[in-house]
Amino acid sequence: MLTIVKGPYLQWPTGNSITIMWETSGPASSYVEILLTERIHSGYHGNYKKPEHVRATVSKEEYSTIHQIKVEQLEPSTVYFYKIRSENEQDETEAGPHFLKTAVREGESFSFTVTSETGGYSGFDQSNGQINRNIFSQMQKYRPDFSLFVGDIVNDGHQYEDWEKYFFGPGKEFLTNTPFYSCLGNHEDNASFYYDFFAFDFPKNYYSFDYGDAHFICLDSTQFVNRETYPNSSGKMAAGNDQYDFLVRDLQATSAKWKIVFFHYPPYVSGGYQVEDLRQLSPLFEQYGVDLIINSHTIVYERSHPIHNGKIDLDNGVIYVVAGGAGAMPEWLLPKREWHTAQSLAVPHFLQVVTTANSMELQAIDEQGRLFDKFRMLKDSLGKRIHV
C-alpha cells in the first residue's frame, strides 16, 4: 500500500511561490493542487469556506519517494489551500486540503517562532518525547508565518528513523501549514538526509532569504568549528572560505531594516558548550548592523545584553539569544551569570518573534505556554536603533 510517511510540509515561501514536500513509502508521481479561498463574513465572526476553485496545479510524472514541488504565480501575503497526491501502477495516496500562506510584502508585519534540540536533548529526555509534542503544540497556537529550527533536530542525522521520531512525527500538524528553515547542528553531522529532506537554497548548509522587512542568514557553524577541532576554529573564518565570503557578500548586499543571523554553536552563553572562537564573526555582524544572532547547542535559554567590540553597548550592540528549546539542562549553566548575560533560564521553550517595519519584539515562552522573558527593539525611519 502506498502511503505518505512524511509531510506534507512547506519550504521556502516567497511573495509569489512556495515549495511543498512529502515522502511516500514507495516510488510514485507527484501532484499538487492549489485552491483559492474565500472568507465568510457573518456578524462578528469569519473564517474560510471549504476551498473549491483550483488556482494552480503542478505535477511531476517521474517517480520518487521524496517529492518536491514548487508552485509559482501566487499572490503575496495570501492564504491558499493545497492538496497533494502521489500514484504508481499499484496504488495512490493523497492528503489535504491543508492551508498555506505566501510571504508578506515589505512594510507588512509578520511573526515567526524559534526552537531547537528536538533530537539533541533526546539522550536526556525522560518524557518519552512529550516535550517535543508540547513545544510544537504551543508554537501552533501562535500561528506563526514561519519557524526557525537552530540545529540538532535529530539525535543522529545518519539514522533515517530519527528524522521521523524527533522532528517530522511530533511536528506533523505544525509543519503542514508552517514553512520552516533549519541549520546544521552537530547531531545532524552533515548527513545526506538534511540535504534530501529540505528545499533550502544552494548549498543548503548556508543560505539567506528575505521576509517582509527582514533579512535572514543561516550559517553552518559546524563547518567553521568542525568535529575534529571543536571547540576551536578549523581556520575557515577568513576570506577565501566559501561560506565566509558568502556571509560578507550577503551582508554587503542587503538593505533590509532588520538583519537576523542563525547558526548552531553559541559565541556567547554563560554555560557549558560556549564556542568562543565564533566571536571572530562578531566584527562582521557589528560592521553591517546585524540586530539579532540566534544560536542553540547549549540546551538552555539565554539572552545577552547588546554587545559591540566585546563590551555592552545599548545603542550599537548585537543581541545574542541561545534558544536550546526542546529540552532543558540546568546543570549546564555556570553557577553565576557572565557579564554579557541579560536573562537566562533552563526550561523547555520556544521564541515567538513579531516584526514590523519599526519594531521587533521577542518573547520566550515555556512548554506550558508561560511567558518568562521579553524584549523589544525599535528603529526610526532611517533604520537607526532608538530603544532596546
C-alpha positions in Angstrom: 0.0 0.0 0.0 1.4 3.4 -1.0 1.3 5.8 2.0 2.6 9.3 2.9 5.3 8.7 5.5 6.4 12.4 6.0 4.5 15.5 5.5 3.3 17.2 3.5 5.4 20.2 4.7 6.2 23.6 3.4 9.5 25.1 2.3 10.9 28.4 1.1 7.9 30.8 0.9 8.2 33.9 -1.2 5.7 36.5 -2.2 4.7 34.5 -5.3 5.8 31.0 -4.7 6.2 28.2 -2.2 7.6 24.7 -2.2 5.7 21.7 -1.0 7.4 18.4 0.0 6.4 15.0 1.2 7.8 11.5 1.3 6.0 8.3 0.2 6.5 4.7 1.2 7.4 3.8 -2.4 8.4 5.5 -5.7 5.4 7.4 -7.2 4.5 10.5 -9.1 4.0 14.0 -7.5 0.9 16.2 -7.9 -0.1 19.5 -6.1 -3.3 21.4 -6.4 -3.6 24.9 -5.1 -7.1 26.0 -4.2 -8.5 29.6 -3.8 -10.0 30.5 -0.5 -13.0 32.7 0.2 -13.7 34.4 3.6 -17.0 34.0 5.3 -18.3 37.3 6.8 -21.1 36.6 9.3 -21.7 39.1 12.0 -18.5 39.4 14.1 -17.3 36.0 13.1 -15.4 35.0 10.0 -13.3 32.2 8.6 -12.6 30.4 5.3 -15.1 28.5 3.3 -14.2 25.0 2.2 -11.9 25.5 -0.8 -13.4 24.7 -4.2 -11.8 26.7 -7.0 -8.5 25.5 -8.4 -5.8 28.2 -8.6 -2.9 26.1 -9.9 -1.8 22.5 -10.5 1.8 21.3 -10.7 2.8 17.7 -11.4 5.8 15.5 -11.9 5.4 12.2 -13.7 8.8 10.8 -12.9 8.7 8.5 -9.8 10.3 9.5 -6.5 9.9 8.7 -2.8 10.9 12.3 -1.7 8.6 14.7 -3.5 9.4 18.4 -4.1 7.0 20.7 -6.0 7.5 24.5 -6.4 4.2 26.3 -7.0 4.6 29.8 -8.6 2.5 32.7 -9.8 0.8 33.1 -6.4 -0.1 36.4 -4.7 1.9 37.7 -1.7 0.6 37.6 1.9 -2.3 35.4 0.7 -3.8 32.2 2.3 -4.4 29.3 0.0 -5.3 25.7 0.5 -3.4 22.8 -1.1 -3.8 19.1 -1.8 -1.1 16.6 -2.7 -1.4 13.3 -4.4 1.1 10.5 -5.5 0.4 7.4 -7.5 2.1 4.5 -9.2 0.9 1.4 -11.0 -0.3 -0.3 -7.9 -1.8 2.4 -5.7 -2.3 6.1 -5.0 -2.4 8.3 -1.9 -3.4 11.9 -1.1 -3.6 14.4 1.7 -5.3 17.7 2.2 -6.7 20.2 2.0 -4.2 22.0 4.2 -3.6 25.7 4.2 -0.5 27.8 3.4 0.4 31.5 3.3 2.8 33.2 1.0 5.4 35.6 2.3 4.3 39.0 3.3 5.2 42.2 1.4 7.8 44.7 2.5 6.2 47.0 5.1 3.9 44.3 6.5 4.3 42.8 9.9 4.9 39.1 10.4 5.8 36.6 13.1 8.0 33.6 13.4 8.8 31.0 16.1 12.2 29.5 17.0 13.3 26.3 18.8 15.9 23.6 18.5 17.2 20.4 20.1 14.2 18.3 19.3 16.7 15.5 18.8 19.8 16.8 20.7 18.0 16.6 24.0 16.8 13.0 23.4 19.6 11.4 25.4 18.4 13.2 28.5 14.7 13.2 27.8 12.6 11.3 30.4 9.3 12.5 28.9 9.2 9.9 26.0 9.1 12.8 23.5 6.3 14.7 25.3 8.5 17.9 25.4 8.7 17.9 21.6 5.0 17.4 21.2 4.3 20.2 23.8 6.7 22.7 22.0 5.1 22.0 18.6 1.6 22.3 20.0 2.4 25.6 21.8 4.0 27.1 18.7 0.9 26.2 16.6 -1.2 28.2 19.0 0.7 31.4 18.0 0.0 30.8 14.2 3.4 32.0 13.1 4.2 32.8 9.4 7.2 30.5 9.6 9.6 28.9 12.0 13.3 28.6 12.5 15.0 25.4 13.9 18.5 26.1 15.1 20.0 22.7 14.7 20.0 19.3 16.5 16.5 18.5 15.3 17.5 14.8 15.3 19.8 12.7 17.5 21.8 11.1 14.7 21.4 12.6 11.3 22.6 9.4 9.6 19.8 7.4 11.1 16.7 7.6 8.8 14.3 6.8 11.7 15.5 9.8 13.7 14.0 12.3 11.3 10.5 11.0 11.8 10.9 10.2 15.5 12.2 13.6 16.7 11.0 16.1 14.0 8.5 15.2 11.3 6.4 13.0 13.6 5.9 15.2 16.6 5.8 18.3 14.3 3.4 16.9 11.7 0.4 19.1 12.4 2.5 22.2 12.7 4.7 21.6 9.6 1.8 21.1 7.2 0.9 24.8 7.4 4.0 26.5 8.7 7.1 26.8 6.4 10.4 26.3 8.2 14.1 26.8 7.9 16.8 24.9 9.8 20.6 25.0 10.2 23.1 22.2 10.7 23.8 21.2 14.3 26.5 18.7 15.4 23.8 16.0 15.8 22.9 16.3 12.1 26.5 15.6 11.4 26.2 16.9 7.8 24.2 13.8 6.9 22.7 13.4 3.4 19.2 13.3 4.8 19.5 17.0 5.7 20.0 17.8 2.0 17.4 15.3 0.8 14.5 16.4 3.1 14.9 20.2 2.8 14.5 22.6 -0.1 16.8 25.4 1.1 18.8 27.5 -1.3 22.0 26.0 -2.6 24.3 24.9 -1.0 21.7 24.3 1.7 24.1 24.3 4.7 24.2 28.1 4.4 21.8 30.4 2.7 19.8 33.6 3.1 16.3 34.8 2.5 14.2 37.9 2.8 10.8 38.1 4.5 8.9 41.4 4.9 11.4 44.0 6.1 13.9 41.4 7.5 16.9 39.6 6.0 17.8 36.2 7.5 21.2 34.5 7.1 21.7 30.8 8.0 25.3 29.7 8.7 26.9 26.3 9.2 28.9 26.7 12.3 29.8 23.0 12.2 31.9 23.9 9.2 33.7 26.8 10.9 34.2 24.6 14.0 34.3 21.0 12.9 34.2 17.9 14.9 38.0 17.3 14.8 38.8 20.8 16.1 35.8 21.5 18.4 35.6 23.9 20.3 38.3 25.6 18.4 38.0 27.1 14.9 39.0 25.0 11.9 40.7 28.0 10.5 38.0 28.7 7.9 36.6 32.0 9.2 38.6 34.2 6.8 38.5 35.5 3.3 38.9 32.7 0.7 36.5 30.3 2.5 33.3 29.9 0.5 30.9 30.4 3.5 32.8 33.3 4.9 32.9 35.1 1.5 29.2 34.4 1.1 28.5 36.0 4.5 30.4 39.1 3.6 28.8 39.5 0.2 25.4 38.9 1.6 25.7 41.4 4.4 27.0 44.0 1.9 24.2 43.4 -0.5 21.2 43.6 1.9 19.5 46.9 2.7 16.8 45.3 4.9 15.9 47.1 8.1 16.2 44.0 10.3 19.1 41.6 10.0 19.0 38.2 11.7 21.6 35.5 11.6 21.1 32.0 13.0 23.6 29.1 13.5 24.1 26.3 15.9 27.1 26.9 18.1 26.8 29.9 20.6 29.6 32.5 20.7 28.1 33.8 24.0 26.4 31.8 26.7 27.1 31.7 30.5 27.0 27.9 30.4 28.8 24.9 29.1 29.5 24.4 25.4 30.2 28.1 24.6 32.2 28.3 21.4 34.2 31.5 21.8 36.1 31.1 18.5 32.9 32.1 16.7 33.3 35.6 18.1 35.7 36.0 15.2 32.5 36.7 13.2 31.2 39.4 15.6 33.1 42.3 13.9 31.3 41.5 10.7 27.9 41.4 12.4 28.7 44.7 14.1 30.1 46.4 10.9 27.0 45.6 8.9 24.3 46.3 11.5 23.1 42.8 12.4 20.4 43.1 15.1 20.0 39.5 16.4 22.0 36.3 16.5 20.1 33.1 17.3 22.0 30.0 18.5 21.5 26.7 20.2 23.7 23.8 21.3 23.7 24.7 25.0 20.3 23.4 26.0 19.1 26.5 27.9 17.6 29.8 27.1 19.9 32.8 27.3 19.7 36.4 26.0 22.7 38.7 26.0 22.9 42.4 26.5 23.7 44.2 23.2 27.4 43.5 22.6 29.8 45.6 20.5 33.6 45.3 20.4 33.4 42.9 23.3 31.5 45.3 25.6 27.9 46.1 26.4 26.7 48.8 24.0 23.0 49.6 24.2 23.0 51.7 21.1 25.2 49.7 18.7 25.4 46.2 20.1 24.3 42.9 18.7 22.0 40.7 20.8 22.8 37.0 21.0 20.0 34.6 22.0 20.5 30.9 22.8 17.3 29.1 22.1 18.1 25.5 23.1 14.4 25.0 23.3 13.1 21.4 23.2 14.7 20.4 26.4 16.5 21.9 29.5 19.8 21.2 31.1 20.1 23.4 34.2 23.4 21.8 35.2 24.9 23.2 32.1 24.6 26.7 33.4 27.5 28.3 35.2 27.0 29.0 38.9 26.5 32.7 38.1 25.8 34.7 35.0 28.6 36.2 32.9 29.0 39.9 32.2 27.2 39.6 28.8 24.0 37.8 30.2 20.8 39.8 30.4 18.4 36.8 31.1 18.9 33.1 31.4 16.8 30.1 32.3 16.9 26.4 31.7 13.4 25.3 30.8 11.9 23.8 27.6 10.9 26.7 25.5 10.4 28.4 22.1 10.7 32.0 20.9 7.8 34.0 19.5 9.1 37.0 17.4 6.9 39.7 16.0 8.5 42.0 13.5 7.1 45.3 12.0 8.7 47.9 9.9 9.9 49.7 13.0 9.9 47.2 15.9 10.9 43.7 16.8 9.5 42.0 19.9 10.8 38.7 21.2 9.0 36.6 23.8 10.4 33.5 25.4 7.7 31.0 26.3 7.9 27.7 28.1 6.3 24.4 27.1 3.2 25.1 29.1 2.7 28.5 27.4 4.0 30.7 30.2 6.0 33.9 29.2 9.3 34.2 31.1 11.3 36.7 29.1 10.6 39.5 26.7 12.4 42.4 24.9 11.8 44.8 22.2 13.9 46.8 19.7 12.7 50.0 17.9 14.1 51.7 14.9 13.5 55.1 13.3 12.6 55.6 9.6 16.4 55.6 8.7 16.9 52.2 10.4 18.8 53.6 13.5 18.0 51.8 16.7 16.3 54.2 19.1 15.5 51.9 22.0 16.3 48.4 23.3 
